[in-house]
Amino acid sequence: MQVKNYIKILYGIVLVTLLIGCTEEEFSKNYDINLPVSEIIDFNPKTALVGEEITIYGENLEFVTSVFIGNASAAIVSQDEGKESIVIRVPRSAEVANIMVANKYKRENSSNEVFTPQYPDVTITQWPSEIESGGMLNIIGENMDMVQSVRFENLQLVRAAATETAATYSTAGLVLPQSGTLTVLTRTGQSLTSPVISVVEPTDIYTPQQTILLWDFETTPATAEGWGGSPYTGGVVDNGFFGKAYEIKSDAGNGWDGAYIKLTNDNNGNGFNLSTFTNPHITFLVNTNGKRGYMNPAITIGGSESDNHFTGQGGEYSDNYLFSTEGWEWRSYDLEAMGWSNIKGQVDKIDLWFRGGNVDSSQPFEIMIDQVMITDGPLSPTLIWDAEAPAGGDLPISFNGGTNLTGYYQGERYVTYRYTVGSDSWAWLGNIMSVDNVSLDPSRYNNVVYLNFLVNTGDTEGYAGFQILQGDDKLANQALDSSYGDNYKFAPTNSKWEWRSMLFDISTWDVWGGSAANFNLTQPFNFSVFARGGNIDSGVNAQLHMDYFIFTSVPLDTTKE
């Protein structure tokens, strides 16, 4: 009996040991089962220009998930049906190195031979006109990512970012001479020298870089990932400030345990180059409809992701670590002040995390956002007029009078003016709209000012000019902005709504009375949009649809090059 019990006990120990030993583990390259290796037998050609394709031949290539030339990741272009070859594209950052493949079983294999990349020559089309001491400089051209080094006289500059069309270098910490030349050395051995460039002292006045659109929920995809599992409803909705918006709702915020969804934008894998930005901000419209909501940005730089809160920005906004609004509000947050000291460079991707935050389980959660952008400075919005308000002009206008118009306008209404151009196309017709008591707060507009508005010429042409009046001083802009192709009339928009963001530089405007020198934009003035035929031919049935006139310190248009 004792022997039988001993045998039972021994059997139990063996069984438990076997069960423990058979616990399933995830695939690993150190796994004791002989998992398939994707083996490189050969590749051709052995040398090729970056951007060109090479073919890898081998075994078990159907399992390959990534390919590297040295440390540079190579895009897989195709695999043949027999799974015996893979076509890859030579990455532009490739060095002389072996080719390595990794498969879904985390098994790796390298080629016996090295691949030798070839590089294109660099062509520089634009040197900087001047260099700001301690600041960044931009060199424009072709194949600029093939630049190996840049010197200013005998000083080595530090590269901040490089793309195929632009290379950005920093002069921070360097004592620069009053003038000198830039010398660029390239991968192919070129030595390119600039004309003599002057060095200027840093200034607080700057022209903002082009605004970058992250999401408008109309044309930009809202790549979303579920996160955390807390219940919510949401997605793209039609009732945004401009057309569509993104909305998240939940019955209860659930504080920091409430995690709903992430929005991600990596610019199709290209990231965002903020190296030339002076003051990068994240700017957007937000609306919580009298409730409370929360989101925060997460930014990946150099492969490292970090997140920070939207706080009150020194008291500018009354809410803190959450959002609470009665309607739509523009917001701009300084990314350096939020904690990203290295934001002025190449950014891999930008996320928005929607979670309960400071909205606890006793409160409903609601937030809508629209027009999420990276701006070179705060927006500092001053609304002049939108079509939700009376027009105030002296011409017969209508609201929402267009047909087959595409894109978005603001709110429920836009203004429509239709007219037949007479024999004197420059005859004064009157004001389409006019607004009194506009002024610009000097504490918010200490840099530059932009006049922004939405315009649509329908399926024909349209023209309007701008006039400002302050006492006896009257100034007008009739030329519009030639950088849009506008020339005393709007370039046809082909029934699509388009933004205009024009530098509001009244020193270039026509003086129609008084003196431009006497005009004080910090004091109340009248702003009006006037009608004429302009450069439109006599007899043309012209039309013009407009909406949302606003002054800002950065451009709202994200499409202008």
Secondary structure, DSSP 4 states (H G I P E B T S, - for coil): -HHHHHHHHHHHHHHHHHHHHT------TT-SS-PPP-EEEEEE-SEEETTSEEEEEEESGGGEEEEEETTEEEEEEEE-TTSSEEEEE--TT--SEEEEEEETT--EEEEEEEEEEE-PPPEEEE--SEEETTSEEEEEEESGGGEEEEEETTEEPEEEEE-SSEEEEE-TT----SEE-EEEEETT--EEEPPPEEEE---S--PPPPPEEEE-SSSS--EEEE-S----EEEEES-SSBS-EEEEEES---GGG-EEEEEEE-TTTT-EE-TT-SSEEEEEEEE-TTSBB-EEEEEEETTEEEE-----TTTTSS--SSB--SS-EEEEEEHHHHT-TT-SSEE-EEEEEEE-TT--TTS-EEEEEEEEEEEES----EEEE-TTS--B-SS--EES--SS-BS--BSS--EEEEEE--SSTT---EEEEEEEEE---TTT-SS--EEEEEEE-TTS----EEEEEETTEEEEE-S--GGGT-SSSPPP-TTB-EEEEEE--GGGSEEEES-GGG--TTS-EEEEEEE--TTSPTT-EEEEEEEEEEEESS-S-SS--
